Amino acid sequence: MKKFMGLLIALSIVFSNGVFAFGANFSYTCPLSLEYGWIENLGNGYFLAEGKRDGISKSSSSTRPVYIIDSSGEVVKEYEGEYSIDALSNGNLIIGKNENGKHLEGVITPLGDEVIPMAYNDIIGYSEGFYGVEEKLGQGNYIYYFVDENGKRISDKNYEEIKLFSEGLAAVKTGGKWGYIDTKGKMVITPKFFNVENFCEGIAAVSTDRLIETYIDKSGNSLRTPEEILLSSFYNGQAFMYDRNSKTLYVIDKDMNILKEKYFEEIPYYREYSDDKFMGVFKTETIVDIESEDEYEDHKHVIKFYGSDGEEIDYSLYERAVNYSEGLSAVPDEDYNVGYVDANGNEVVPFIFLGGEEVKDGYAVVEDENYYGIIKINGNFKEETVSTGGNLYMENMLKNIIDVLLNK
């Protein structure tokens, strides 16, 4: 009887509040405070932070102080005045400075050691051991190329545009067309495309003109050439295609077999996915006319998300997918309080924050009413596929409650 009453109480808590925690799996290493205007996790226990002066948050412009801090919030390095600092995906920093009317950028470690000298107009980014750089030759004249982690060019070829490396290949534009090079700078897929995406799971979406798109493999072989179809990247062996003529969304596998199809009453004009990590979510956005007294508010944008099974999902599942890192996602509950859940939606860190960033090396930056802090998340959480086909959060929460109450 006691177990039954306990189960009823637990269920009432879940349905009334939407969350229930069996203990906090985290600890503060840098308490929430107004000491910093914002904090960004660089990885390896280092963070980029903007200072506050007189209790007022300053913008991250080159005239404001930016600090490198450790997980406890202690300042390791300070950059004041003329320097601009931005984070890279490998934990290093882009450092920029204006000199004699010219902006120059380079790369440093969080401790300030030089990785690449400040000799470039722009450090585009870092991926798979290589930095994409932009060099200004003259007024309105720019070239692009790649350098390795020692600052050495991988080839003497210059390009009109570049995308960062993905799965050992990088998209480059030359002669007005896109192709792909390998890590030695060798052109392995001839430039002949109007537009391209990065390779993901061995396949890339490319377009031969503005309306016709196709998939190619790493040898440049076309896998499918439908007309007027939008193509997404692959994630866990699946991808989305959208046929604008039939108004149909298709979920396909790598053999181009159709696994699911969904008809749209209205044609979505917008499709979004990430260049570096597609999370199995298809986004559509349509314009709907509305009546309003404000002449400038004659329409609204309706955004919908579709999961890996082709069915519509709610926004929280989309956020859980795109914010997934080290087995956890920062997501809001129905009251917009943020916590951390695992791949199946099970609560790990309670929903007690107003904001939370992705987990890096076990640390996460959290926010509450402009107070920023750092938490350490305890335990190892296995990286698993994030499900976007149904709302598993409540199902798993109920299962966990029942298991605990029944001493399973």
KEDOGU-231905 format. One record per residue (C-alpha): x, y negated, z negated. Coordinates in steps of 0.05 Angstrom, whole numbers. Layout:
BEGIN
<rec <X; Y; Z>> ...
END
This chain:
BEGIN
<rec <0; 0; 0>> <rec <57; -48; -17>> <rec <90; -34; 49>> <rec <24; -46; 85>> <rec <14; -113; 49>> <rec <85; -132; 65>> <rec <74; -117; 138>> <rec <12; -161; 140>> <rec <49; -218; 107>> <rec <108; -212; 155>> <rec <62; -210; 215>> <rec <25; -273; 191>> <rec <92; -309; 185>> <rec <111; -290; 256>> <rec <46; -311; 287>> <rec <41; -376; 248>> <rec <113; -399; 255>> <rec <139; -362; 316>> <rec <204; -345; 282>> <rec <227; -304; 223>> <rec <299; -294; 199>> <rec <327; -237; 158>> <rec <389; -276; 138>> <rec <433; -328; 171>> <rec <488; -296; 213>> <rec <528; -360; 216>> <rec <568; -409; 173>> <rec <587; -482; 183>> <rec <661; -494; 197>> <rec <648; -569; 210>> <rec <585; -593; 174>> <rec <533; -635; 210>> <rec <555; -707; 204>> <rec <556; -775; 238>> <rec <632; -773; 244>> <rec <631; -757; 318>> <rec <585; -782; 373>> <rec <586; -715; 409>> <rec <627; -651; 408>> <rec <643; -603; 465>> <rec <670; -533; 455>> <rec <735; -522; 494>> <rec <746; -451; 470>> <rec <802; -421; 429>> <rec <779; -460; 368>> <rec <789; -530; 399>> <rec <736; -582; 413>> <rec <731; -648; 451>> <rec <696; -702; 410>> <rec <679; -775; 415>> <rec <689; -818; 355>> <rec <639; -866; 323>> <rec <655; -935; 300>> <rec <614; -971; 247>> <rec <563; -915; 250>> <rec <548; -929; 324>> <rec <559; -877; 378>> <rec <601; -902; 435>> <rec <598; -879; 507>> <rec <651; -832; 534>> <rec <682; -887; 577>> <rec <757; -896; 584>> <rec <756; -953; 533>> <rec <730; -909; 476>> <rec <769; -861; 431>> <rec <765; -787; 447>> <rec <793; -735; 401>> <rec <815; -663; 404>> <rec <792; -630; 339>> <rec <797; -561; 310>> <rec <738; -519; 285>> <rec <740; -553; 217>> <rec <732; -622; 249>> <rec <804; -644; 236>> <rec <835; -688; 290>> <rec <891; -654; 328>> <rec <902; -707; 382>> <rec <873; -776; 396>> <rec <866; -810; 464>> <rec <851; -884; 459>> <rec <840; -940; 509>> <rec <860; -929; 581>> <rec <854; -853; 584>> <rec <794; -813; 605>> <rec <787; -740; 582>> <rec <743; -685; 610>> <rec <739; -611; 595>> <rec <755; -554; 644>> <rec <726; -484; 643>> <rec <793; -453; 620>> <rec <797; -497; 558>> <rec <848; -546; 587>> <rec <832; -619; 598>> <rec <830; -667; 657>> <rec <867; -730; 637>> <rec <857; -793; 678>> <rec <887; -862; 677>> <rec <880; -926; 719>> <rec <946; -957; 740>> <rec <954; -1015; 788>> <rec <883; -1007; 814>> <rec <893; -933; 828>> <rec <861; -876; 789>> <rec <905; -816; 777>> <rec <887; -749; 744>> <rec <925; -689; 718>> <rec <915; -631; 671>> <rec <938; -622; 598>> <rec <928; -571; 543>> <rec <886; -590; 482>> <rec <951; -604; 445>> <rec <973; -653; 498>> <rec <1024; -611; 536>> <rec <1026; -626; 611>> <rec <1001; -572; 657>> <rec <995; -612; 721>> <rec <1023; -682; 727>> <rec <977; -742; 737>> <rec <987; -746; 812>> <rec <918; -732; 841>> <rec <858; -776; 856>> <rec <812; -723; 827>> <rec <818; -655; 793>> <rec <755; -621; 820>> <rec <756; -561; 773>> <rec <787; -495; 754>> <rec <770; -423; 771>> <rec <806; -356; 773>> <rec <875; -386; 762>> <rec <871; -444; 811>> <rec <854; -518; 808>> <rec <818; -554; 864>> <rec <847; -623; 876>> <rec <832; -685; 916>> <rec <886; -730; 943>> <rec <873; -799; 971>> <rec <915; -815; 1032>> <rec <887; -883; 1048>> <rec <823; -924; 1049>> <rec <767; -874; 1053>> <rec <814; -818; 1073>> <rec <817; -757; 1028>> <rec <845; -687; 1033>> <rec <830; -626; 990>> <rec <871; -564; 972>> <rec <888; -516; 915>> <rec <945; -512; 866>> <rec <961; -455; 818>> <rec <969; -461; 743>> <rec <1040; -487; 752>> <rec <1017; -542; 799>> <rec <1045; -508; 861>> <rec <1004; -511; 926>> <rec <980; -443; 950>> <rec <990; -465; 1023>> <rec <1005; -527; 1064>> <rec <935; -530; 1093>> <rec <890; -589; 1079>> <rec <814; -586; 1080>> <rec <756; -633; 1089>> <rec <719; -602; 1029>> <rec <729; -543; 983>> <rec <691; -501; 933>> <rec <725; -467; 874>> <rec <748; -394; 877>> <rec <698; -339; 863>> <rec <714; -265; 867>> <rec <781; -280; 899>> <rec <755; -324; 956>> <rec <744; -399; 962>> <rec <700; -435; 1012>> <rec <736; -489; 1052>> <rec <712; -537; 1105>> <rec <755; -553; 1165>> <rec <734; -579; 1234>> <rec <665; -593; 1206>> <rec <652; -519; 1191>> <rec <657; -475; 1129>> <rec <698; -412; 1121>> <rec <735; -375; 1065>> <rec <807; -368; 1044>> <rec <840; -318; 997>> <rec <886; -335; 938>> <rec <946; -338; 985>> <rec <913; -392; 1026>> <rec <900; -345; 1085>> <rec <835; -356; 1124>> <rec <798; -290; 1118>> <rec <729; -312; 1143>> <rec <730; -358; 1204>> <rec <700; -428; 1193>> <rec <634; -425; 1231>> <rec <581; -439; 1179>> <rec <539; -502; 1168>> <rec <537; -490; 1093>> <rec <559; -435; 1045>> <rec <554; -411; 973>> <rec <605; -376; 930>> <rec <611; -300; 932>> <rec <574; -265; 877>> <rec <575; -189; 870>> <rec <611; -185; 938>> <rec <558; -223; 977>> <rec <551; -296; 996>> <rec <491; -335; 1023>> <rec <510; -378; 1083>> <rec <474; -418; 1136>> <rec <490; -423; 1210>> <rec <450; -486; 1218>> <rec <400; -526; 1177>> <rec <344; -474; 1181>> <rec <375; -406; 1191>> <rec <409; -371; 1133>> <rec <440; -303; 1124>> <rec <481; -261; 1076>> <rec <553; -241; 1091>> <rec <601; -192; 1059>> <rec <675; -206; 1045>> <rec <693; -186; 1115>> <rec <647; -239; 1143>> <rec <596; -188; 1169>> <rec <524; -212; 1170>> <rec <478; -170; 1128>> <rec <413; -204; 1148>> <rec <393; -261; 1195>> <rec <321; -281; 1181>> <rec <293; -348; 1204>> <rec <276; -404; 1157>> <rec <290; -366; 1094>> <rec <321; -392; 1030>> <rec <371; -344; 999>> <rec <397; -340; 928>> <rec <460; -308; 901>> <rec <459; -237; 875>> <rec <455; -222; 801>> <rec <456; -150; 774>> <rec <445; -124; 844>> <rec <384; -166; 861>> <rec <371; -232; 896>> <rec <313; -275; 920>> <rec <293; -294; 990>> <rec <238; -343; 1006>> <rec <204; -344; 1074>> <rec <177; -413; 1088>> <rec <133; -389; 1145>> <rec <96; -335; 1107>> <rec <102; -372; 1040>> <rec <128; -308; 1009>> <rec <182; -296; 956>> <rec <219; -230; 962>> <rec <262; -195; 910>> <rec <314; -154; 947>> <rec <372; -107; 932>> <rec <441; -105; 964>> <rec <416; -59; 1019>> <rec <366; -113; 1037>> <rec <308; -70; 1014>> <rec <248; -110; 990>> <rec <233; -92; 917>> <rec <178; -142; 905>> <rec <141; -197; 942>> <rec <99; -255; 918>> <rec <54; -301; 960>> <rec <53; -376; 944>> <rec <-8; -419; 956>> <rec <37; -480; 963>> <rec <105; -480; 995>> <rec <160; -496; 944>> <rec <209; -545; 973>> <rec <263; -536; 922>> <rec <305; -476; 901>> <rec <359; -476; 848>> <rec <415; -430; 825>> <rec <484; -438; 797>> <rec <546; -434; 840>> <rec <586; -396; 789>> <rec <535; -353; 753>> <rec <465; -338; 780>> <rec <421; -315; 724>> <rec <365; -279; 762>> <rec <316; -337; 760>> <rec <282; -370; 820>> <rec <258; -441; 810>> <rec <205; -476; 851>> <rec <182; -547; 850>> <rec <120; -574; 885>> <rec <90; -644; 889>> <rec <17; -650; 868>> <rec <-24; -713; 880>> <rec <-58; -743; 818>> <rec <-104; -800; 802>> <rec <-74; -855; 759>> <rec <-85; -928; 744>> <rec <-11; -938; 755>> <rec <1; -945; 830>> <rec <71; -914; 821>> <rec <44; -852; 788>> <rec <5; -821; 845>> <rec <38; -752; 840>> <rec <72; -704; 793>> <rec <126; -651; 801>> <rec <104; -580; 781>> <rec <162; -535; 765>> <rec <155; -459; 758>> <rec <204; -403; 745>> <rec <203; -332; 770>> <rec <240; -274; 738>> <rec <277; -214; 765>> <rec <211; -178; 779>> <rec <183; -236; 820>> <rec <132; -255; 768>> <rec <125; -324; 737>> <rec <161; -332; 670>> <rec <159; -387; 618>> <rec <212; -440; 610>> <rec <242; -409; 547>> <rec <261; -346; 585>> <rec <294; -388; 638>> <rec <334; -425; 585>> <rec <353; -359; 552>> <rec <381; -335; 618>> <rec <421; -397; 639>> <rec <449; -410; 569>> <rec <473; -338; 558>> <rec <544; -332; 534>> <rec <581; -279; 492>> <rec <516; -241; 483>> <rec <476; -300; 456>> <rec <433; -357; 482>> <rec <414; -424; 451>> <rec <339; -431; 462>> <rec <282; -472; 432>> <rec <220; -443; 397>> <rec <150; -468; 408>> <rec <164; -527; 363>> <rec <228; -544; 402>> <rec <274; -524; 345>> <rec <336; -490; 373>> <rec <366; -424; 349>> <rec <407; -368; 380>> <rec <379; -302; 406>> <rec <411; -240; 437>> <rec <398; -214; 507>> <rec <331; -184; 487>> <rec <307; -245; 450>> <rec <322; -222; 380>> <rec <336; -279; 331>> <rec <409; -283; 308>> <rec <414; -356; 284>> <rec <349; -386; 256>> <rec <312; -440; 295>> <rec <334; -499; 251>> <rec <372; -545; 299>> <rec <350; -599; 348>> <rec <403; -578; 398>> <rec <455; -524; 408>> <rec <509; -510; 460>> <rec <534; -444; 489>> <rec <578; -398; 447>> <rec <653; -398; 461>> <rec <700; -353; 422>> <rec <648; -345; 368>> <rec <637; -419; 356>> <rec <578; -463; 377>> <rec <565; -538; 373>> <rec <498; -556; 341>> <rec <459; -621; 333>> <rec <407; -650; 286>> <rec <382; -722; 294>> <rec <448; -746; 324>> <rec <488; -708; 271>> <rec <538; -660; 304>> <rec <572; -600; 273>> <rec <605; -533; 289>> <rec <582; -465; 268>> <rec <617; -398; 269>> <rec <571; -340; 289>> <rec <586; -276; 251>> <rec <587; -209; 285>> <rec <601; -184; 355>> <rec <543; -185; 404>> <rec <548; -140; 465>> <rec <541; -174; 533>> <rec <479; -145; 565>> <rec <433; -162; 622>> <rec <386; -218; 604>> <rec <315; -197; 618>> <rec <272; -248; 654>> <rec <216; -203; 675>> <rec <173; -210; 612>> <rec <169; -244; 545>> <rec <206; -194; 500>> <rec <219; -242; 443>> <rec <155; -229; 404>> <rec <156; -155; 419>> <rec <226; -146; 392>> <rec <212; -191; 332>> <rec <152; -149; 312>> <rec <191; -84; 322>> <rec <247; -109; 277>> <rec <199; -130; 222>> <rec <164; -62; 223>> <rec <230; -24; 223>> <rec <255; -64; 163>> <rec <191; -56; 123>> <rec <189; 18; 137>> <rec <263; 24; 119>> <rec <282; 50; 188>> 
END
